[in-house]
Amino acid sequence: MMDCQKMSCSLYKDKTLFYNLFRFITFLLLATNTFYVFGDNCSVKGRIVDSNGNPIGNAEVYCEQGLLESLIQTRTNTSGEFEFLNLKEGPTGIFATTEGMAWSGIHLNLPSEEHIEKFDIILLPPTKITGLVVSADEKGKERPISGAEVDRFAILGTEKIAIPCSKLSLFGYAKVVSNNQGSFFLDKVPQKQPVSLKVIHPEFAITTVESATADTEIKVRLTKGCVVLGSVYTIQNGNNAKVANAEVTIKNTQPPYESICARTNSNGEFTIRLNPGVYLCKAETEQLLSAGWEVKQIANPSGEHLQIEVLPAVYISGTILDAISGNPVPGCKISIEQGGRKSFALTTGSKGKFRGKVVHGQALVKFEAIPGYSMPQPSQLRVIVS
């Protein structure tokens, strides 16, 4: 039998002093294995159109649900419609293209059991970006670098839409790699929109070009950076035990706030090159998780050691309802902190549901006020997760 904990509260509209309370209903903590029953329960349905609103048939549409996850591909019907079923909740990128058009897309944060539909992705005419990859020697003289790869680029508009170039090679697209003269070009970039580029090379630190303009040549300057020798471990019988196949996420705290992912090998270790700076780090497996984001200063060019502890984890889930009508409350923001570190932040969808992964122990659940409702009193709850 799995253990679960329930906590029932209410949510009142801010109409009178009597209703000036902010409480929540159906706050449910579930054991980890319940994720496999409810996890892949989201869907997305939309249309691909041109700038005049005309549907585009047979367009390629892709779905990405994690930096280390494989892409899912589908194509539009004659009405320009597409659909992805059995998706998991969480950050989701949907992007598309067709012959003679640039990439375009949308970034979604799917709440639990959410079914998003009736949205359009507009494809625009394409252009290209050319670039030169260089590195400076000890005397400061720049030399071209071959073999540098544009891992992904992001379209910078009202929202950031990432296009994972490296993953698209499995669908017939050539990898974007610098030649012997250090030159590369990136096509299918939307006209008149700036983009950022993430460039990788095994001998240099991962480098991001914050804002590149189409139809101009950009220069990407690589540095050796710092070698990070990392490992993920958990406590077993009072001893440290390395964790193989753990997903490690490292997020830059400086603009453009890029995230980098790695996976531990059979010995529970990973190696990565980073530029000096302050980073947020976490790791997880199906049943283990870090207790929030760990802050790490990367500064030593001779090498940095990074150890990330993971603990047994469960999924915390719930539904937020209006106490008067009983209807779900969408758009409510919930954040979880553990051990003084932020674990995650969620927003309820149309069904008022949320879910996130936390470690065993004490968790601080924080709520934020939304239009039409008063600020929660108290605005946070301390719960024991087991």
SENUBA-429775 format. One record per residue (C-alpha): residue in three letters; z, y, x. Coordinates in steps of 0.5 Angstrom, whole numbers, plus 500, padded with zeros to 3 digits. Each point is the difference from the previous one (the first is absolute). Example, Ala and Ser with C-alpha at 12.3 -4.5 7.8 and 13.67 -1.06 7.14 Angstrom:
Ala516491525
Ser498507502
This chain:
Met500500500
Met498507503
Asp505506499
Cys499506497
Gln503506498
Lys499505494
Met502507498
Ser499503494
Cys500508499
Ser496505496
Leu495506501
Tyr501506495
Lys495506499
Asp503506502
Lys499503493
Thr508502498
Leu506500504
Phe502493497
Tyr493497503
Asn502504507
Leu501493503
Phe495496505
Arg502493500
Phe495494501
Ile499493496
Thr498493502
Phe502501508
Leu499493502
Leu501496507
Leu496494501
Ala499495506
Thr495500504
Asn496494498
Thr499503493
Phe495505503
Tyr495494500
Val500499493
Phe499508498
Gly497503507
Asp493499498
Asn500503494
Cys496507500
Ser493502499
Val495506501
Lys494501496
Gly495506501
Arg493503501
Ile496502506
Val495506498
Asp496505504
Ser501508500
Asn497500493
Gly504495497
Asn495495500
Pro502493501
Ile498496506
Gly499493499
Asn501494506
Ala504505504
Glu505497505
Val507501498
Tyr506498505
Cys507499499
Glu506500505
Gln507499499
Gly503500507
Leu498502507
Leu500493502
Glu497497494
Ser493498499
Leu495504495
Ile498498493
Gln493501498
Thr497501494
Arg493503497
Thr499505494
Asn496497494
Thr495504497
Ser504505497
Gly504502507
Glu506496498
Phe504496504
Glu507496500
Phe505497504
Leu505495497
Asn507497503
Leu502506504
Lys507500503
Glu504507499
Gly500505506
Pro495505503
Thr493498499
Gly493503502
Ile494499496
Phe493502503
Ala493500499
Thr493501503
Thr493498498
Glu493501504
Gly499507501
Met507503499
Ala506501504
Trp507497499
Ser505502495
Gly506498496
Ile507501497
His507498503
Leu505497495
Asn507498500
Leu500494495
Pro507499496
Ser502494498
Glu496497495
Glu495506499
His493500498
Ile496506502
Glu493501497
Lys496506497
Phe499503507
Asp493502504
Ile499500507
Ile494505502
Leu495498505
Leu497506504
Pro494500505
Pro502498507
Thr500503507
Lys502498507
Ile505501505
Thr499499508
Gly505500505
Leu502499507
Val506496503
Val503502506
Ser506500505
Ala502504505
Asp502497507
Glu506502505
Lys496506502
Gly498502493
Lys493499500
Glu497497494
Arg496493500
Pro497497494
Ile503494497
Ser496494497
Gly503495495
Ala504505496
Glu500498492
Val501504494
Asp505496497
Arg500504493
Phe498507498
Ala503504494
Ile497505496
Leu504506499
Gly500503493
Thr505501495
Glu502493502
Lys499496506
Ile495494499
Ala500495506
Ile494496502
Pro502494504
Cys493500505
Ser503494504
Lys501495493
Leu493502498
Ser497496505
Leu501494496
Phe496503495
Gly494501504
Tyr502507503
Ala499501507
Lys506502504
Val501507502
Val500499508
Ser499505506
Asn494498504
Asn500501508
Gln499507500
Gly507501495
Ser495502494
Phe501497493
Phe498502493
Leu503499493
Asp495500494
Lys501500493
Val505506500
Pro500505494
Gln497507501
Lys504506501
Gln507496500
Pro504500507
Val503493502
Ser505497505
Leu498494504
Lys505495503
Val497497507
Ile502494503
His499497507
Pro504494504
Glu502505506
Phe502506496
Ala504503495
Ile498500493
Thr497507499
Thr499504494
Val495506499
Glu504504495
Ser494503497
Ala492499501
Thr494504497
Ala494496498
Asp493502504
Thr504502506
Glu502496507
Ile507499501
Lys504498506
Val505495500
Arg505500506
Leu504493501
Thr506500504
Lys504494503
Gly506502496
Cys506495500
Val500492500
Val505498494
Leu502493501
Gly503498493
Ser503495497
Val503498493
Tyr507496499
Thr505498495
Ile507497501
Gln500492499
Asn507497501
Gly502506504
Asn495500505
Asn493504500
Ala494496498
Lys493503501
Val496501494
Ala492497500
Asn495503496
Ala504506498
Glu496507498
Val502506504
Thr499507497
Ile500506505
Lys499507497
Asn499506503
Thr505506498
Gln495505503
Pro494502496
Pro495497498
Tyr506494499
Glu496494501
Ser503493499
Ile498495505
Cys501492499
Ala501494504
Arg502493499
Thr505496505
Asn497494503
Ser503493500
Asn506503505
Gly502505495
Glu497506505
Phe494505500
Thr497505504
Ile497507499
Arg499506503
Leu502507497
Asn500507502
Pro507503501
Gly503503494
Val505498495
Tyr499494495
Leu502496494
Cys500493501
Lys502494495
Ala498492500
Glu500495494
Thr498493498
Glu499497493
Gln508499500
Leu503505506
Leu500507500
Ser502506505
Ala506504497
Gly496506499
Trp495504505
Glu503500507
Val499507504
Lys497498507
Gln499505506
Ile494498504
Ala499504507
Asn500495506
Pro493499502
Ser503494504
Gly502496494
Glu504501494
His504494497
Leu500500492
Gln505495497
Ile500499492
Glu505496496
Val498497493
Leu505498495
Pro499495494
Ala497504494
Val499500493
Tyr496504495
Ile503506496
Ser497501493
Gly501504494
Thr497504494
Ile502507498
Leu500501492
Asp501506496
Ala507499497
Ile498503493
Ser493497499
Gly501494505
Asn493502503
Pro499499507
Val500506504
Pro494501505
Gly500504507
Cys508499501
Lys501500508
Ile505495503
Ser502500507
Ile504495503
Glu504501507
Gln504494504
Gly504501506
Gly499508500
Arg492498500
Lys495501495
Ser497494498
Phe495502495
Ala498505494
Leu497498494
Thr497503493
Thr500496494
Gly494499496
Ser497500493
Lys505495498
Gly506503504
Lys501494505
Phe501500507
Arg502495505
Gly501500508
Lys503496505
Val507501503
Val504496505
His507497498
Gly506504500
Gln501507497
Ala495505498
Leu499507497
Val496501495
Lys498507499
Phe496503493
Glu497507500
Ala499504493
Ile493500497
Pro498505495
Gly503499493
Tyr506497503
Ser506503503
Met502498507
Pro504494501
Gln508500500
Pro501497504
Ser494501504
Gln501493504
Leu503493499
Arg503496505
Val498493499
Ile502493503
Val493496501
Ser501492501
